[in-house]
Structures are given as C-alpha cells and as structure tokens.
C-alpha cells in the first residue's frame, strides 16, 4: 500500500496541491491527514475556517481514500478545552459546530498491517509511547469490567491498536494527557506526546507516523525494524508531507 501522509495544516491551503500532485504522479492508495486543522499565528481565523470546510468537502467526496485524524487543537474545540496555545475564543463555537457536524469523518488513529510481512503501521497525531499504553490502555483491555475488555472479547479477532484507540475517541480523560516534555506530568497521550517522548520510549515492533512536534522538515528514523516518522514542518509555515510504501 502506498500512502500519502499530510502533517499539521493549521489553516495552510497547500494541502490541496499536495494531494492533487500525489494522486496524479504517485498513484496513492490512501491519504492520511494527521490533524491540527485550525489555529495559526500567521493565517486569519476566517481563512482557517473556510480552509477547514473545503478540506471536509474534499474528504467527503474521497471518503474511502482519505482518513482525517484529530489533533490536539481540533480536540480542544470539540471538548471545550481552553488554554491551548493559539486557542481562538472568538471562533471557538464555529469550530466546535463544524467538527461536531462532521464527527463521522474523524478518528484519532489509523492503522495498517502488511498482509505479507505482517508489519503494522500506526498513524496518530502525536504518537504512542509504550509507557502510555502500559499505564492507560492495557489496564482497560485487561479489566473485565471495562467496556474495552467487553468489546475486545466480543470481537471475532484481536483488535489492532488503531481500533482500540478509536474506541476511546471521546475519552478525553485518557487521550488528553500532557507529558513532561509539553509542560504536564508523566507521559503524553496520542494527542500530546512530544517527538522526543516517542524516540525515547517508542511502542516496540511497529512503524509509527505522527505530527504535532514542529520541525523544519520531515524527520525519518529507523530503530531496528521500526520506522518512526515525524511529519510536521510548521516551523517553515508549510504543510509537511511524505509518501510511504507499507
């Protein structure tokens, strides 16, 4: 499978040309947007809103070929969490309504297992650390009283990581965890983990693709057989993107 990863947009309109070029020249099977569609220090809020609406219309027409993941900025408006950097109090209600009206389009994780090599690739906004999984996710799978345990038990086959994480999409008490690297405590969740947290404590045995941590260019690392890709070049005021063959 050949996928196009598009990092944090933050109101930038260049995603449209990126998608158009790659669909034509690279014969992409799937496009994954890593979240953070709103909030910017150099783009006007009304332009950000209109860009978000245009993106949603595009994805609706290509729904089988696109995945929209939620970033921490998007999640903040949906769940009325203020205090995030760049939070737009004036446009907050409009953003919340737009996200709510298109709730069915959004997920917090995307995953794919190569049918031949069985190598699994996980895409989230900020990445998954092993500590976060052990502390917050595994106990829910192992707890016979939890809804996640019951869902896992009733599933005809073991749930993959992205399926588990997407069941938690409305559990802000779990997903909205800010770690030490971002001014919180402990380890950050899939909406808040810093690039360094993933490098220092990556979930072993899988490929990971995420954005969230601004860089000047896309960062690609290989640890053992695990591919770690940070796709966020917001420091250059441009939308990061990369094509991966999985």
N, C-alpha and C positions, 0 to 999 in steps of 0.2 A: 504494500500500500504506500502511495506517495501522498504526503500531507503537507499543506501549507500552514505554518504557524504564524499568526499575526499577534504581536505583543500589544502592550498597553496603548490605547488610541488617544485617550484624554482630549477628545474633540478634533484631532487631526483628520483631515479628509483624504489623506494619501492612501488609505486602506483600499479605496475603490480602484485606483490604478494598479496597486499591488496585486489585488485579486484578479483583475482583468488580464494583466500580463501573464500571470502564472497559469491561469486556466487555459490560455491560448498556447503558451510555449512549453509548459512543463507537464501538461496533462494531469493535473492534480485530481486525486480521488476524493480528498476531503479538506475543508478549510476550518481551522480552529482559531477562534478569537479568544485571547487569554484574559479579557476583562478590562476594567477601568476605562469605561467609555466616556466618562464625564470628568469634570474638574480640570482646570488648567490655569496657569498663570499668564498665558500669552494668547489665549483664544477667548473671544467674547462668549458669555453664557448662552445667549440666544443661538449663536452659531453652533455651539456644542450640542444644544438640544436638537436643532434641525439635523445635524450630522447623525445623531443617535437615531432619530426617526428614519432617516434614509437608510441607515445600516439595517434596522429592523425590517424595513420593507424588502430590502435585498435578500435577507436571510429567509424571510417567509417564502420567497419565490424559489429559493435554493435549499429548503429546509433539510432535505435528505443528504445534502452535500456540505452542510455547514453546522458547526457547533459553537454556541455562544456561552462562554463561561463567565461567571460573575467575579468581579474584582472587589477588593475591599471598599473602594469608593462607591460602586454600584450597590453593594450590600448595605452600606451605611444608609443610603436613601430609602431602600426598601424597608428597613427595620428601624428607621428613625433614630439612628445612632449619630449624634452630632460630635463635634470636637475633632473630626478628622482634618488633616491639612488640606486647605483649599475648599472646605465644605461651603457650598453656596446656599445660604439661608433663604435668599430671595427665590431661587429656582427649585428649592428642595421639594416642594409639594408637586410641582410639574414633573420633576424627575421621578418621584415616587409613583405618580399615576402612570407614567409611561412604562416603567418597569413592571408595575402591577398588571397593567393591561396586556402585557406580552409575557407574562410569567411562564407560560408553557414553553417558551423558546430557550429559557435559561437553565443551565446546570452549573454545578461547582466543580465537576470533574469529567474528563473524557479518557477512555482507555481502549487499548487495542492489543491483542495477543497475536503475534505472527503464527499462522497455522502450521508452519514448517519448523521453525526454530523454537516456538513457544515463548519467545522473548516478549515480555509485557512492557508496554509504554503507557505512562500515566501523565496526563496534562492537567494542571490546576493553575490557579492564578499565581500562587506564591511558592508552591512546592510542599512536599510532605516529608517531614523528618521522622526518623524511627522512634524517637522519644515521644513525639506527639501521638503516633499510632499506638505505642505501648501504653501510654498514660490515659488517652482519651477514647480511642477507637476500640482496641482489643477488649477492654473490660465490658463494653456494651455488647460485643459479639459473644462474649463468654458468660454474660449474666442471663440466666434462664428467664428472668422477669422482664428483660428489656424487649422492646418492640423489634430491635435489630436482630436479636437472637431468634425471635419467632419467625421473622422474615427469612433469615438465613436457613433455619430449619425446614421451612416450607418450600424453599427453592429447590427445583429439580437438580441443580448443580451448584457448587460453591460460588458465592458471589465474588466478583472481582472487586479490586479496590475502588474503582470509579463508581461501581454500583452501590457499594457501601456508603461512600461519601455523598452520593447524590440523594440517598435516603435521609441524610442529615441536613439537607439544604435549608430548612427552616429552624434548625437548632443553633441559634446564634450564641447560646451559652457554650457551645463546643467549638464552632467554627471561628468565632470572633475571639481568638486567643492571640494576644500580642506578646511576643517574646522579649528577652533581654536586649536583643540587637535593635529593637524598634521602640524601646522605652517602656516595655512591660516587664513581665517576670516569667521565668520558665522558658518554654519553647513555643514558638509561634505556630499557629494553625495554617491551613492551606490558603487562607486569605491574607495572612500577615507574615509568614516566615520570610526571613531575610536570606539572600543568596548565600551568605557565609554559614548560616544555620544548616542549609541543605548540604553544602560542601563538607562541613564538619560532622554532620550526623544524618547522612542520606539514608533513605529506606533502601536496604540492600537487595540486589538481584533484579532490579527493574530500571528501565530508562525513565527519565523524568524531563518534562518540558514545562517551563513556567516563566512568568514575567516578574512584575512587581518591584524588583530592585533595579533602579535606573542605572544604566551603563552607557558608555559611549558607542558600544557596538554589541552585537550578539556574542555571548560567551558560550563556548562549547568545550566540555571537558569529558574525558573518558577515564573512569575508575574501574579497573578490572574489565568487566564486560558491560558496565553500566554507563550509558550515555546521559550526561547531565547538561541541559541546555537552558540558559537564561536568555530570554528573548524580550529585552526591553531597552531600547536605545533612546529613551525620553530625554536624556541629557543633551541630545543633539536636536531636540524638538522634532524628531521624525519618528515614524512608526516602524519598529523593528519587525523583521520577518525572516523566515528561513524555511527552506523546503527539506523535508526529511523523508527518506525511504525506509519504511519499517518492515 
